[in-house]
Amino acid sequence: MGSRRRGGLQVVVCLVLTVLSLWPVAPVERILSMLAWGTRPVLLVGRPLWGVGHSFAADDEDQARWEREAEESAFLEDWVREQAVPRSVSSASGVALHAEAVGRPEGKLDSLLVRVWHPGIVRVGMPVTTGDHYVGLVERVRLRQGPEGPFEDVSVQLITSGQARIQASLMDRGAEGEDGRFVVGGLLAPEDFELGPEREVLAVHHPSNRKLEGGEVFVNEPLDGGRDAAWLANGFRLGTLRRAPKPEEATRETLLGVLPGVDFESGLYQVLIHTGWTREELGPVHDEEVQRGRWVTIQRAPYVDGAPWREGFKLIQGARAGVQVGAAVAHGVRIVGRVTAVGPWHADVVGPGDSDFAVPGIAVWLHEGADSATFVMGRLRSLGRDAEGRVLLRWPATLAAPAGEPVRARLYTGSGDPGVPRGLLLGEAEIPVGPGPHVLVLEPPADSDVWTELRVFAFEEALR
Amino acid sequence: MKSSTGIAWLMLVVWAALAASVQLAWTHRIVPFGGHLAWWLPDVCLALLVAIAVHVPMRHVMGATLVLAIVRLGFTQDPPAAVLAGYGWVALLVQGLRTGVEVRGVVPRSLIAFAASLGVAVWGQVVHATRHGFQAHGLVPSEEVLAMAQRSLPQALVTCVLVGALGAGMARLPGLSPLYQVRRF
């Protein structure tokens, strides 16, 4: 081949790679990533130098701090689970099963994928709630087999879906609420209610009375002639009724919406599925959570990333050691990264300072006198580090923090991501009040560079 | 390919991996997450690429590029396509210049190293931002690219000094001599 033709071919290859870098094509990415499979021996070339890395000795103070963090983490494990239990609603008789959010089926934001550890009980049409709030109805149940036994991945059609409908009423409008009956389902544009784009507004359909002003909205499905088992959610909250300041342009009718009390986009961690079955019908059901994954001890190559614009490191074990894409990597109860790519013998991990890093978060208030010890934050995404090395996190604040002065909180991971167990420590930050989005300045835990032992979370991936 | 040339490619892998390991392990010792210090460290794989590409016969330039890009992949989270594209354009730049300019001198090879390091660093940031930060808005805006270039200047300067001072030695590291053998017909 002539040098001119070879040069032309090289230009074409470089152009193609340039385009694929900016607009990645999944199958080509997978093929190119095989090039990285050979990097494990490259990493091991420098193994004799690994001793020059950090001093891994931890003193008594470090040990005491790690123990305190572990206690707080265990408290959060239980606290998050308890969030699904209603506080002021007396739910209908029958067994309600705990389920944990593990993602979105096929990436749809109007559906939620939850995992149930007791197969054979959940049916399509059963209502789903979290705390005192209505969430949606079961639309699909898939039986799966894990190493600890069978379980089910359940798709829930959220009330935000365009197809979702539930009958509702304003309970403070007369004893029976007859003045204020309507149907709720789907979303309206928040701008019509002079709200920020991050806020969700549920649509109100066919109101019995268009002069409704406001008030708390509750599920009120008829027991006879209603759909499936939706009535089991009667009494659960949908949110607060709101009138749009201006009438709808096309129909000149007043637009009514409901401001939900939960963040449907990223704040759903634990839910209850109301089965309607009695204890006698089901027999003994131990509604205890089965271990939802396990930790695998792992070894990293102690290098910073060769590209200063990235933050992460390589593991010198990969898929053959049980490492999965999306898995949390932790030291003790501190999350230090998430796996983004896996080969048979190596894996890439991005640290909290890389914009690839995102986790569901919970804040534990550090001041006395808070109404609740904790606050569900939804999804936190890294924006990199500031000049002082602190991690910047984007917090959408779909539901703003309780009013008052910005207060300090310790941030932990929540549920909603199968690869990240709840209760892993991120660091401390001032939590701003008011509508979002906000940028949180996260101070990493003290001695965050002392890593004695790393472990990676092995989990059952959610079905897409 | 003769076995001696194969051994030379292997030695290039070892030298590049060793150089990157020393640099990145020491950086990890000083600042575990890299931070601002990382911008003051040379891009050793790229420095080796420029040093070798200006010296080896033209037929080996792309081979050296591929080998060094793979080593680089071992030490970064950057996507393989971006690393291969960045290094590929540097090789094409050197090849293009070699057809009309003497590039082995201290000044030309330093200038090439400066341009290559700056270009590759900006390119890596553009790819990262496009893939993760600006997906909703398309490509990164030009003022952001300027800020990226400004951030990358220290690394480009240090890489430039490294290639200027040690480039000739880097191109003649032990074990690489088979790459310089003249082809006999």
Interface residues (C-beta under 8 A of the other chain):
Chain A: S3 G7 Q10 V11 V13 C14 L17 T18 L20 S21 L22 P24 V28 E29 L32 S33 L35 A36 G38 T39 R40 V42 L43 V45 G46 L49 W50 V52 G53 H54 P302 Y303 V304 D305 G306 A307 P308 W309 R310 E311 G312 K314 T340 A341 D348 V350 G351 G353 D354 S355 D356 R385 A387 G389 S448 D449
Chain B: V13 V14 A17 L18 A20 S21 V22 L24 A25 W26 T27 H28 R29 V31 P32 F33 G34 G35 H36 A38 W39 L41 D43 C45 M58 M62 I70 V71 R72 L73 G74 F75 T76 Q77 D78 P79 P80 A81 A82 L84 A85 G88 W89 A91 L92 Q95 A121 G124 Q125 V126 V127 H128 T130 R131 H132 G133 L139 M148 R151 Q155
